Amino acid sequence: MKLRTLLSFTVFGLVAYMLTDPLTTDAQDANYDESKIPAYTLPDPLTFNDGSTVASSDDWETRRSEIVQLFKDHVFGAMPARSPETQRVVFKIFSESSIAFRVDPDDLESELVEAKLKEFDIVLGVDGSGKEHRIRMLLVLPGNDTTNTPVFLGYNFQGNHTVHSSKKISLSKVWNRDRECATALESTRGSKSSRWPLGLIVSKGYGVATVYYGDVDPDFDDEFQNGVHPLYPELQGREDNWTSIGAWAWGLSRMVDFFESIPDVDGSRVAVFGHSRLGKTSLWAGATDNRFRVVISNNSGCGGAALARRQIGETVKRINTVFPHWFCLQHKSYNDSVHEMPVDHHMLLAAIAPRPVYVASAQGDQWADPKGEFLAAFHASPVYRMLGLKGLGIAIDTDSENVESVQAPKMPVLGKRIGDRVGYHIREGKHDITRYDWEQFLSFSSRFLR
């Protein structure tokens, strides 16, 4: 089948999903009733596969490797092994310019901050036919001639040009159903700028690096013939096949390789973040690459921060059916038996320890099960305690009990960040990234990126 025809069929379902309100179609029939959650027992992140107990930080590093391998085998699939060749980065500067951002774009009286815009073309690899696979990174830096800048790294959904309206940012090549890959329209500049408060971030002394996620993998199911997957064909045709989420996570690690080769960015002070499916990606990137100093997930839901065993909102079966390319073949064997999975997603958060991890939820995003996201953070926290660190670590709705000692913890107050090495908030609103979210990310991360 020709790629254009295949793309038309496979992307149609994706586009329909993205344009449909989660409260319609089959999402309307999903379970949102806490009383209907099946009884479940979570696997213990502090128990080795052989049943013995993790008792020290050295033990934890061994157990952490076990957990990562379990997620490779049963959820996200294998990853290309890190080697001097996979870490070799070839890049060129595409453009450089200066710009001024308002700290609050909605306030014409707010402070102006100077920034630098740089665009880089980065080669991730060369496939068997000799074709280079390139991505374009937009790097926004404080404009005071700083070097070794700490940065927030994350993908965008619709092209680098959508994060700000400046014409100094090149229009992205974006995938669409009819033309496969085409230059985006001028009218889409800055269309997602509300998700990227660049003035606020730069004013705090941080940089922002972003790449259109479709540059790495265009996010449709053609049995992994697109994106970076042809670079490693040996990782397909197996139960633990390399997946789209795996490819996006691998791409983020290659971007850290790139940071380590330029003076502008401190590659040891990178916070990786993502929203929705890219929140799942940021967690997997953080679990598989300990160079990420801080790991942030926003509204990542099923397959991300939410506990799969709760089966509220989007479920393992539903996500595997609609997005079969996100997870490995073995993951589909749990569609009707999620309780048999040897992992659940509190273990994905725990696998980031001792580095800090932040989970953000939205009250109106029940499809992503915000309570399940909170409970995953809660059940990851004992790992941090064992390491002598605090997880969520503060009282909720009581002055006398620590949240980590409560058997059935209550949801935090709306709009109030909690936690220490494990951070969490739930805000009002829907499935999105807001300025409030970014204010929490910046405040939480500042303790670790400074």
Order of alpha helices (4+ residues) and beta strands (2+ residues): alpha-alpha-beta-beta-beta-beta-beta-beta-alpha-beta-alpha-beta-alpha-beta-alpha-alpha-beta-alpha-beta-beta-alpha
